[in-house]
Amino acid sequence: MDSLTMRPVARVRTGFESKFGVPRQSGLVPGLRGQVVFEPEFRSPEALRGLEGFSHLWLLWGFSQNRRAGWSPTVRPPRLGGNRRLGVFATRSPFRPNPIGLSCVRLERIELGTPQGPVLHILGADLLDGTPVYDIKPYLPSADCVPEALGGFTDETPRPVLAVDCPPELLEQVPAKDREALLGVLALDPRPAYQHDAERIYGFGFDGLEVHFSVDGQRLRVREIEKK
Amino acid sequence: MDSLTMRPVARVRTGFESKFGVPRQSGLVPGLRGQVVFEPEFRSPEALRGLEGFSHLWLLWGFSQNRRAGWSPTVRPPRLGGNRRLGVFATRSPFRPNPIGLSCVRLERIELGTPQGPVLHILGADLLDGTPVYDIKPYLPSADCVPEALGGFTDETPRPVLAVDCPPELLEQVPAKDREALLGVLALDPRPAYQHDAERIYGFGFDGLEVHFSVDGQRLRVREIEKK
């Protein structure tokens, strides 16, 4: 009763082919570029009329790679080191009764009339390539911006940030427009959760590149960047 | 493909039995009281652990009274007088491809161990009584609060507010804790959209009361308040 079945209206295109490296909230890496490409039925410039006046959007999207059967009342947020259990409704964990995500992204520009219809160019998305989008809403500062809000455990626990060493000759492999975003992603620590082996070389895919790195303490060193 | 079927995790209890009077965004009437009552399967205090540290929540909910077959690329926002068509993705209109709503509400307190399990007491909800809730997420100031965001047409068009005259002997019919909220709801103009007949007496239900009023220009007069 009152079940709701939603079909995707669009998909997000980003440089993240797997969950490694994807920031854990939107806006953490403001320079991360992405696109919203509509599904064929929804390729209507009319449906976007007036959207150009907004600087930010909400995307409601599906956790397509993180589905589990059933639900658990508690989860262990990575932000707390994976040691503390919190209620699922007190976190933005992907493992929710209904696997739906909410992200605020910056609308950089709207490109009309591409071969795939209108495309939204967005910044700051914390989303895997191909993520289904179920709704797009304008960010309304009067209703959505609450400067006095208290952030619970996220206020107490600063997000850890790594110092990043990337040799210039490696960084040159990356298109100039994406360098800052890559460094931002690396600073957020793209290792799989709870792996802390200083000797190990980790790798993740970023926009057609394979980035290899190691982490010793709070310092990340880029070891190699290669085209895939 | 990639369809997502969601079942309600909770329902909202408010004093609004019909859409008349329901504010058009959350937070417009900060004193409006509501409750979130979980569905039997989700009555778990554990699932709320840590939520008490947050002052605001997101509710993702279903537009249960506003479903239409199909979708239209444009809508006419009441904020613009119903004359201008805007793209559905540029508005928070209920008539969307997927009928899902997003509201930021204030978490007043959590009551554990009621006969209906844990209950969230919320303030500022723009929701009909019985609205199905599909997800509850904490409001994260670091990701969700964007003070510099531009609000498109909502920046250009101030929300009209009526002056409200309510004779004290009528206001006394309303429980003291709900008076300010009722006056706030009236100031937002609870008439059906686009009806502007100064002679007509309108009525709407609010928390077990029937409130009758008329509107002349920018002035609303309460004519009667009776228990139903």
Interface residues (C-beta under 8 A of the other chain):
Chain A: M1 D2 S3 L4 T5 M6 R7 P8 V9 Q25 S26 G27 L28 F42 S44 E46 A47 L48 R49 G50 L51 E52 G53 F54 S55 H56 W58 L60 G62 S64 P73 T74 R85 L86 G87 V88 F89 A90 T91 R92 R96 P97 N98 P99 I100 L102 S103 C104 P132 Y134 D135 I136 K137 P138 Y139 L140 P141 S142 A143 D144 C145 V146 P147 E148 A149 L150 G151 G152 F153 T154 D155 E156
Chain B: M1 D2 S3 L4 T5 M6 R7 P8 V9 Q25 S26 G27 L28 F42 S44 E46 A47 L48 R49 G50 L51 E52 G53 F54 S55 H56 W58 L60 G62 S64 P73 T74 R85 L86 G87 V88 F89 A90 T91 R92 R96 P97 N98 P99 I100 L102 C104 P132 Y134 D135 I136 K137 P138 Y139 L140 P141 S142 A143 D144 C145 V146 P147 E148 A149 L150 G151 G152 F153 T154 D155 E156 R159
